[in-house]
């Protein structure tokens, strides 16, 4: 994935956009790439893992008021000096334009939660997908060093609530690169999961979730060099 882009606000219709021109006129710069990246990472950490470190109380499905999240970042986060500029509008802009759909906003945009990636115990309330709704293939990125236990035991959530599967290879590979250079791409068969009674949930337009992936549902290992190894 590329570097984050600036966020602009249209001077005509008020929409947040990544385009410097909207409604035929130059848009107002609303957030620099550095501000966007820093705030997105902090929002992810607070909504997925450490809400208590900013004094946040999430409900049982992970929701919190946007205004409360902005206030907690400005007033109670340990590096609050770096975030005095944050308003509820900045929270909403980051959530709306997140390329992976990391965040969900309520219909009135007054509440927010992380869509996936949690390590804290929550009841997200996603509906299991039917066989007809499942994509043909999903992807999970890992490193060569992890292959042996994965092919023996399958994919497990580890410190997360669920195993994360991507609809596109690039997100899976990006996640894998955080753990090393020798990255491989696992092709997962969603119908195989369904046939074994393992529900698959859609968390965003890109990310899907499953409680685990048994080895027999890993259909192919693709190396970055383009070499593919059937399982």
N, C-alpha and C positions, 0 to 999 in steps of 0.2 A: 504494500500500500504506500501511496505517496505521502508527502508531508501534508499536514493540515492546511487548509486554505483559510483566508480571512472570512469573517462573517460580516455581511453588509445588511443594512435595513433600507428598504425602498422608501424614498422620500414621498412617493405618491400614494402607494397602497399600504405601506407599513410592514410588508412581509419581510421575514428574514431570508436571506439568500446568500449563496456563494458567488454570485455574479456581480461585478462592479457596476453594471448598468441594468436597471429594471424599470419597467413601464416607460422605456424610452428615455430615461434620464439617469445621470450618475447617482448611484446609491451612496448612502452615508456609511462610512466605515464604523462598524459596531464592535468588532472584536478582532484583535490581531491573531495570527496563527499561534503565537506563543501563549497568549491568554487563553485561546480556545483549547489548546492541548493541555495546559496546566489545569484548567478548570474541569475538563472532561475526565482527566485522570483522578482528580480529587473526588468528583461526583461518583465515579465508579467505586472508589475505595470506600467511601462513606455509605453508599447504598448497598454495596455487596458484602462488605467485611467488617467495617469498624464504625458503625454509626455512633456507638457509645463514646468514641474519642472526641466527638463534637457535641455530645449531649443530646443526640437525636433519639427519638423514640419512633421506630417504624411500627406500623400495624402488622397483623399476622400475615398479610400478603405483601409486605415490603413497602407500602405506600407511606409517604410523608408529604406534608404541605410544601409547595415550592417556596413560599415565603419563609417558612421555618428553616428549610435547607439553606437558603441564601443568608439568613440571619446567623445560623450556626457557623457557616463558613467565615463570615465577617467577624463574629464576636467570640466564638468558642473554639475554633480550630487552632492548633498549636502554632501554626505559621500564619495567623490571621493578618499579619502586617502585609502579606503578599496579595491579599484578596479583598482589600477594602473597597474596591471598585465593583464587586459582585452585587448584582440586583436580581430579583426574580426573573426579569427579562433575559438576563444572561443565561440563567439556568434553562429557561424555555428554549432559547435559541440553540444552545448546545444540544439539547435533547431532540429538537425537531430535525436538525441537520446531521445527526450522527450517522455515518455511512453504514454502520453495522446494526443499527437499531438497538443500541445498548440500553436505551432508556424508553420508558413508556410514560406518557402523560394522560391524565384523565381527560374526559371530553371537555370540561371547562378549563383545562390547563392549570388547575389550581393544585393538583397533586402529581407526584412523580414517584417512580420506582425504577430500579434496575430490572431489565427484562430477563437477564440470565447472569450466570457467573457467581452466584451467591455461595458463600461459605457459612453464613449464618442460617439457622433453621427457619424456614418460612413455608407457607402454603400458597404457592403462586397461583393455583387455580386454573392452570391451562387444561384445555380439553384434549384428550388423546386423538390423534389423527386416525381417520379410517384408512383402510388399505387403498382406496381410490384417491385419497388426498396425499399419499406419500410420494415424494420425488423418487426418480429412478435410482439415484445414487446420492450419498452424502459423503463428506470428507472429514478426516481428522488428521491433523499434523502431529508428528512426533520426531524424535531423533533416533538414530540407529541404535544407540545404547539401550533404548527402552524396548526394542522389538522383541527380544527373546521372552521376557515376561508377558508382554502383550499377546504374543501368539500362543502362549501357554494358558493364560488366564483371561484374556480379553481386555477390553477397556473398562476401567473402573473410575468412579468420580474422584477418587483420592481426597483432596481437601475441599472439593466443591460438592454441591448437592447432587449434581447431575453430570453426565458425560456430555460434552459440547461437540456437536456435529455441524458442519457448515455446508450450505448449499453451493458454495463456490470454492474452488481450490485455494485462491489467494488468501482468504481469511484463515484457513487452516494452516497454511504454510507460514503466515505471519506469526501466528500463535506459537508454532513449533520453533521458530528462530529465536524465541526468548530463552530456549533451553539448550541451544548449541548450534553448530554449523552443519552437522551431517544430518540434514533434514530429509524425512521421507513422508510421503502422502499416502494415507490409508483410505481405500475406497470401501465404503460401508454400504451394504445392501439393506435398505429399510424394510423391504418385504420379508427378508430373513428375520429381522427383529419382530415383525408382526406375527409371523408364523410361530414364533416361540413365546408369544404372549407378552412381549416387552413393548410397552406403549412408547410412541414417539410423539413429542410435543413440539409445536412451532412457537418459538419465543420471539422471532422477528422475521423480517423478510429474508434474512440471511442465515440465522442461527436456529438450530433444532436441538432438542434435548432428549436424552434417554437415560434410564437408571443405570444401565451397563450395556456393553456390546460383547457378546460371546465371540470367541475366536472364529467360529464357523461363519459369522456374518461379515468378517473382513475378507473381501473378495480379491483384493489386489493391493500390492505395495508398489508405489511409484517413487522412484528416486529422482532427485532434482536434475540429474544428468539426462533424464528421459528414459532410463531403463525401467522396465516394468517387470515385476515378478509375481506371477499368479500364486495365490496362497494354496 
